[in-house]
């Protein structure tokens, strides 16, 4: 899993706390992948990580989806949602305010959907 997730340094004895934030993220995801889940919930999976690790996480999410794993992606990064999601559901105060087709939408449309349910 260390090689698959490209964790640096690639030494199993390294304590997770001593790794960079991006490598810590990859360790956590790798641990969950070991149980071969049918569905994975990614909640802000790229928050606070570098661009290279972000690209690795995006590739992993897409690969898992292609392998048939269900992915629930919770993100405040609209570009992330538009590039990765098949469907986008916008929630406000626990209620659905809009549903968008991820393949046919834009960052502006997601932003507008978020604004439509905003209190004035």
Secondary structure as GFF3:
##gff-version 3
##sequence-region A 1 120
A	DSSP	three_ten_helix	16	18	.	.	.	ID=ss1
A	DSSP	alpha_helix	21	33	.	.	.	ID=ss2
A	DSSP	beta_strand	39	43	.	.	.	ID=ss3
A	DSSP	alpha_helix	51	66	.	.	.	ID=ss4
A	DSSP	beta_strand	70	74	.	.	.	ID=ss5
A	DSSP	alpha_helix	78	84	.	.	.	ID=ss6
A	DSSP	beta_strand	87	92	.	.	.	ID=ss7
A	DSSP	beta_strand	95	101	.	.	.	ID=ss8
A	DSSP	three_ten_helix	102	104	.	.	.	ID=ss9
A	DSSP	alpha_helix	107	116	.	.	.	ID=ss10
###
